[in-house]
Amino acid sequence: MPEVTDAEFGDEVLGSELPVLVEFTADWCPPCRQMAPVLSAVAEEEGERLRVVQLNVDRNPATTNAYKVLSMPTFMVFRGGEPVKSMVGSRPKRRLLAELADVL
């Protein structure tokens, strides 16, 4: 799973032509680790319509604070440089895909 930093966020996420699903994650977060295979599968299945990246909240506080992320994992979908959807907490792949359907 590609990881983005505060410095790259503008180009990699806000400037992306595709919608981008960002997982705000942390090394110490067990539910975040549980989501890794789910996100990899979503990235593989939806790669032509959606980019999937991770942002480590501990190493990238500027972006984390800018979007008022308080819980991990938080998932945000960005399209056209704007957040269009936000979800908090781990979930199975089927539910995640269902929740993403309206933004793809």
N, C-alpha and C positions, 0 to 999 in steps of 0.2 A: 504494500500500500504506500503510495507516494506521500511524503510528509512535506508540508509547507511551513514556512516561518513567517514571522511578522514582516520581514523584508520582502518576501516573495508573494505575500497574500494579494496585493493589488494586481500584479501581473497574472499570477496563476489562477486566482479565483475570480476576482472582480472583473478582470479583463478577458476571461474565457468566453469563447463563442458558444460552447456547450454549457448547459446548466451544470453546476458543481455541487455535489454533496460533500460537506465538510463535517468530519467527526472531530469534535473538540474532545480530546482524550488526555489521559495521564498514565504514566507508567505504574502508578500505585492503584489503579482502578480495575478491580476484577471484572466488572461488567464490560468495561472497554475491551479487555483481552478476549472476552467471550464473543464480542462483535467482530473480531478480526476475520474469521472465516466467512461470516455472513457478508461483510463488506467486500471481501475479495470476490465472492460469488456474484454479488450485485455488479461490481465493476466489470467482471468478465461478461455477464449477460447483457448489461445495458451500456457497454463501453462506447457504442456509436451514438448514444443519446445522452449520456451522463458521465461526467468525470467524478471520481471518488478520491478524496484526499483526507489526510489526517493533520490535525494541528495540535501539538503538545502544549497544553495550557501552562505548564510550569516553565517551559522555555520560551513561550511567546505571550507574555502578559498583555502587550498592547492590543493585539487583536482580540484576545479573550475579554478584556475589559471593554473594548469598543462595542462589542456585541452583547455585553452584560451576561456572559455565560457564567453560571454559578454551580451547575451540576454536571457530572460526567457519567456517561457520555451524553453530550448534546449534539444533535445532528441539525445542521442548517443547510438548506438548499439556496444557492445564489444563482440568479438568472439576470443577465443584463446589468451586473454590478450591484444588484440589490438582493437582500435576503427575502425570499418569498415563502419560506416554510421553516418551522422550527419544531423539533421533537426532542423530548428528554427521556433517557432511559433505554436499556437494551430491549430488543424485540426480535422475534424470529424473522427470517428472510421474507416469508410470505406476507407478513404484516407490514414490514418495511416497504416492500414493493407496492403493496396496496396504498400505503400512505404517500408514496412518491408518484402514483399514477396521474394525479391532477397537475403535477408540475413538469412532467416529461413531454 
